[in-house]
Structure formats: structure tokens, C-alpha cells
Amino acid sequence: MSSVYEAEGRAAELYRRCFHELPPDLAADDLRLLERYARARLKLEMEERRMHFGALALVSVLFFILLPHLLAEEFRNLALDALALLLLALIVPYVFVYFSYENRVREMARFHLRLIEAISRLG
């Protein structure tokens, strides 16, 4: 689990240690600290995902606005051809970038739900 938001400190260390499996003997204070930290990281990661989705949507819309003009001119305008090629070259990797964020956000959300369940069992 990698992220652009790497941090140091007790909460960050707990997060890295417990992300894949919560230890059953984790103290209540640690669980609460971990939940707050996980919520903050999830919020940041969701915002990052939203920005990448916006970029993907913008590039895709620009490409599909440009495509009819290219087809009508039968690819005779070198500047438009180059722009369309650049947009298409950006769309393909952006799909993978966006879905890596999507998968990471889903994994982080599942972890946050596990934390909430563990805290609710504390009473």
C-alpha cells in the first residue's frame, strides 16, 4: 500500500503495521488514533482520486470533441492530428492511473470500516 501521503510518527507507523490485518490485542487508544489517521488519509486519497478523474474526463472530452473535426478533414491538419495523438496518448495511461487510485481508495475504505467495527466492539 503506497501513497503520495507518506508520514512519520506513531499513527503512521500503526497504519503501516496494521493496514492488512488488525492485531486483536491493539489497545483502545491505538484503535482510536488509527481510526482518525485512517479517516484523514482516506479523505486525502479520495480528493486525489477526484482530481485524477477530472483530468481523465477533461482529456477524454477534448479528444472526442476534436475527433469529428479530424475525421471531416481526413487527417490533413498536422496540428490537429498531433493534438489528437497527444490527447489519446494521455488517455490510455490516465485510465490506469485513475483505477490505481480507485483501487487504493476502496482498500483504504475497507480498512477504515474494519477499524470502526473494532472500535464499536470496545463498547
N, C-alpha and C positions, 0 to 999 in steps of 0.2 A: 504494500500500500504506500504509494508515493504521492506527494502533493507538492505544489509550489509553496505551501504554507508550512514549512518546517520550523519547529520551535524547540527551545530548550526549557528545562525546568521539570518540576515534579509531575505536573499534569501531562506534559508532552511525553515524558518517559512512561508514565502509566498507560497513556493512549497507545504508544507503540507496543508496549508489552502485552496489553490486554485486547488489542483490536480483534484478533482472530478467535480468541477464547477467553472468556471471563473466568478468572480463578474463583472457585467457590468460597474461598476464605478472605476475599477482599473486604477491607474494613468499610463501614458505612460512610465515613468521611471521605475515603478514597473514591467510593462509588459516586458520591455527590459531586466531588471535584471533577471526576472523569466525565460525568454527565454534562456538566457546564462546559467543559472544554470541548467535548464531542459536539455539543449543540453549536458552539461558536465556529468550530471548524466546518461543520456541515453547512452552516449559513454562508460562510465564505466560499466554499466549494460550489454551492448552488448558484451563487452570484457569478462565479467564474464560468460555470456551465451556461448560464443565461447569456453572458457576453459572447461566448463562442457560438451559441445557437444564432444569435443576432448576426454575427459575422457570416456564418454559413448561409443564413437566409438572404442577407443582402447580396452576397456574391452570386447566389443562385438566381435571385430575381434579376439582377443585372445581366447575367448570361442569357436568361430566357427572354428578356426584353430585346437584347441585341440579336438573338438568333434569327427572327423573321427578316430583319434587315440584311443579314448575311446571306440568307437563302434567296431573297429577292434580287440581290446584286450578284449572285452566283460567285461569291468569294473573290470579287475583283478589287475590293478596297483593302489594301495591305494593312492600314492602321486598324480598321475594324476587325480584320482577321486576327491580327496579333493580339488585340484586346480580348477577343473571344477565346483565343487559345490560352491566354494568361488566366482568364476567369475560370475556364474549365480545369486548368492545371491547379488552381487554388481549391476548387470544389472537392475534388477527389480526396486530397489529404485531410481537408477540413471535416469531411464526413467521419473519418477515423478519429480525429482529434475530439470532435464533439461526442462520439459514442464512448470514447475512453473516459471523458468527464461524466457522462451519463451513468456508466457502469460504476465508477468510483462513488458518485453521489448515492446510488442505490445501496452499495455496500456499506457506506457510512451511515445511511439512514437505518439499515437493519441493525447495525451496531448500536446506534442511539436507542432504538426500540428495545434491544436486549438490556441496555443499561436502565431504562425506565422500568422494565419488568423487574429487574433485580432490586431496584430501589423500592418498588411497591411491595415486594415481599418482605422488606425490612419492617414494615408496619408503621 
